[in-house]
Amino acid sequence: MENRVARVTEIIGASPKSFEDAVNNGFKRAIKTLRGITGMRIVEQRVAVEGNKIAEYRVRMEVIFLLES
């Protein structure tokens, strides 16, 4: 088995629909830039409120990916 080294980067995904959609939006954006993603961890969930209504769901995520040799 090869030695592997991973890195963690933090991103924030957002959606006007739901937390699940915010996670998917963040993931879809991450795969455009990062290669070798092995997992993600949801660190925090928040909402933005405007006019006494939830305007946006936000998730702070750690994206774990392998460093290339």
DRENPA-3360 file (N, C-alpha, C; in nm, 2 decimals, always signed):
BEGIN
1 = MENRVARV = +0.08/-0.12/+0.00/+0.00/+0.00/+0.00/+0.09/+0.12/+0.00 ~ +0.05/+0.22/-0.08/+0.12/+0.34/-0.10/+0.10/+0.44/+0.02 ~ +0.20/+0.52/+0.05/+0.18/+0.62/+0.15/+0.09/+0.73/+0.09 ~ -0.01/+0.77/+0.17/-0.10/+0.87/+0.12/-0.11/+0.99/+0.22 ~ -0.12/+1.11/+0.16/-0.13/+1.23/+0.24/-0.26/+1.30/+0.19 ~ -0.34/+1.35/+0.29/-0.46/+1.42/+0.25/-0.45/+1.56/+0.30 ~ -0.53/+1.64/+0.24/-0.55/+1.78/+0.28/-0.69/+1.81/+0.31 ~ -0.72/+1.91/+0.39/-0.86/+1.95/+0.42/-0.87/+2.10/+0.39;
9 = TEIIGASP = -0.97/+2.13/+0.31/-1.00/+2.27/+0.28/-1.15/+2.30/+0.32 ~ -1.17/+2.42/+0.36/-1.31/+2.46/+0.40/-1.38/+2.54/+0.30 ~ -1.51/+2.51/+0.27/-1.59/+2.58/+0.18/-1.72/+2.60/+0.24 ~ -1.80/+2.70/+0.19/-1.94/+2.72/+0.23/-2.03/+2.71/+0.11 ~ -2.13/+2.62/+0.13/-2.23/+2.61/+0.02/-2.35/+2.68/+0.06 ~ -2.43/+2.73/-0.03/-2.55/+2.80/+0.00/-2.66/+2.76/-0.10 ~ -2.79/+2.77/-0.05/-2.91/+2.75/-0.13/-3.03/+2.82/-0.07 ~ -3.12/+2.86/-0.15/-3.24/+2.92/-0.10/-3.34/+2.81/-0.07;
17 = KSFEDAVN = -3.31/+2.68/-0.10/-3.41/+2.57/-0.09/-3.39/+2.49/+0.04 ~ -3.27/+2.44/+0.07/-3.26/+2.35/+0.19/-3.11/+2.33/+0.22 ~ -3.08/+2.27/+0.34/-2.95/+2.24/+0.38/-2.89/+2.14/+0.28 ~ -2.97/+2.04/+0.25/-2.92/+1.93/+0.15/-2.88/+1.99/+0.02 ~ -2.96/+2.09/-0.03/-2.92/+2.15/-0.16/-2.80/+2.23/-0.14 ~ -2.78/+2.30/-0.03/-2.66/+2.37/+0.00/-2.53/+2.28/+0.00 ~ -2.55/+2.16/+0.06/-2.44/+2.06/+0.05/-2.41/+2.02/-0.09 ~ -2.51/+1.99/-0.16/-2.49/+1.95/-0.30/-2.43/+2.06/-0.39;
25 = NGFKRAIK = -2.47/+2.19/-0.37/-2.41/+2.30/-0.44/-2.26/+2.31/-0.41 ~ -2.23/+2.30/-0.28/-2.09/+2.31/-0.24/-2.00/+2.20/-0.30 ~ -2.06/+2.08/-0.30/-1.99/+1.96/-0.35/-1.97/+1.97/-0.50 ~ -2.07/+2.02/-0.57/-2.06/+2.03/-0.72/-1.96/+2.13/-0.76 ~ -1.94/+2.24/-0.67/-1.84/+2.34/-0.70/-1.70/+2.29/-0.67 ~ -1.69/+2.21/-0.56/-1.56/+2.16/-0.52/-1.50/+2.06/-0.62 ~ -1.59/+1.98/-0.68/-1.53/+1.88/-0.78/-1.49/+1.95/-0.91 ~ -1.52/+2.07/-0.93/-1.47/+2.15/-1.05/-1.33/+2.19/-1.03;
33 = TLRGITGM = -1.28/+2.20/-0.90/-1.15/+2.25/-0.87/-1.06/+2.15/-0.81 ~ -1.11/+2.06/-0.72/-1.03/+1.97/-0.65/-1.04/+1.83/-0.71 ~ -0.93/+1.76/-0.71/-0.92/+1.62/-0.75/-0.90/+1.53/-0.64 ~ -0.94/+1.41/-0.64/-0.92/+1.31/-0.54/-0.99/+1.33/-0.41 ~ -1.11/+1.39/-0.42/-1.20/+1.41/-0.30/-1.23/+1.27/-0.24 ~ -1.21/+1.25/-0.11/-1.24/+1.12/-0.04/-1.35/+1.14/+0.06 ~ -1.39/+1.26/+0.09/-1.50/+1.28/+0.19/-1.52/+1.43/+0.22 ~ -1.63/+1.45/+0.30/-1.66/+1.58/+0.34/-1.72/+1.57/+0.48;
41 = RIVEQRVA = -1.70/+1.68/+0.56/-1.76/+1.68/+0.69/-1.84/+1.81/+0.71 ~ -1.96/+1.81/+0.74/-2.04/+1.93/+0.77/-2.01/+1.98/+0.90 ~ -1.95/+2.10/+0.91/-1.90/+2.16/+1.03/-2.01/+2.24/+1.10 ~ -2.09/+2.31/+1.02/-2.19/+2.41/+1.07/-2.30/+2.43/+0.97 ~ -2.42/+2.45/+1.02/-2.53/+2.49/+0.94/-2.59/+2.62/+1.00 ~ -2.62/+2.71/+0.91/-2.68/+2.84/+0.94/-2.78/+2.88/+0.84 ~ -2.87/+2.97/+0.88/-2.96/+3.03/+0.79/-2.95/+3.18/+0.79 ~ -2.98/+3.24/+0.67/-2.99/+3.39/+0.66/-3.14/+3.42/+0.66;
49 = VEGNKIAE = -3.17/+3.52/+0.74/-3.31/+3.56/+0.75/-3.33/+3.70/+0.70 ~ -3.44/+3.72/+0.62/-3.47/+3.85/+0.56/-3.63/+3.86/+0.57 ~ -3.67/+3.97/+0.62/-3.82/+3.99/+0.63/-3.89/+3.88/+0.70 ~ -3.84/+3.83/+0.81/-3.90/+3.73/+0.90/-3.91/+3.59/+0.83 ~ -3.84/+3.57/+0.72/-3.84/+3.44/+0.65/-3.70/+3.40/+0.63 ~ -3.68/+3.26/+0.62/-3.55/+3.21/+0.58/-3.52/+3.24/+0.44 ~ -3.41/+3.31/+0.41/-3.38/+3.35/+0.28/-3.27/+3.26/+0.22 ~ -3.19/+3.20/+0.30/-3.08/+3.11/+0.25/-3.03/+3.02/+0.35;
57 = YRVRMEVI = -3.01/+2.89/+0.31/-2.95/+2.79/+0.39/-2.80/+2.78/+0.36 ~ -2.72/+2.78/+0.47/-2.57/+2.78/+0.44/-2.51/+2.66/+0.52 ~ -2.41/+2.60/+0.46/-2.34/+2.49/+0.53/-2.19/+2.52/+0.52 ~ -2.12/+2.51/+0.63/-1.97/+2.52/+0.62/-1.92/+2.37/+0.62 ~ -1.84/+2.34/+0.52/-1.79/+2.20/+0.50/-1.64/+2.19/+0.50 ~ -1.59/+2.08/+0.55/-1.45/+2.05/+0.53/-1.45/+1.95/+0.41 ~ -1.37/+1.98/+0.31/-1.35/+1.88/+0.20/-1.22/+1.82/+0.21 ~ -1.22/+1.68/+0.21/-1.09/+1.61/+0.23/-1.05/+1.55/+0.09;
65 = FLLES = -0.93/+1.57/+0.05/-0.88/+1.52/-0.07/-0.74/+1.48/-0.06 ~ -0.70/+1.38/-0.15/-0.56/+1.33/-0.15/-0.47/+1.42/-0.23 ~ -0.35/+1.44/-0.17/-0.25/+1.52/-0.25/-0.19/+1.43/-0.35 ~ -0.16/+1.48/-0.47/-0.10/+1.40/-0.57/+0.05/+1.39/-0.55 ~ +0.11/+1.29/-0.60/+0.26/+1.27/-0.59/+0.33/+1.36/-0.68;
% end
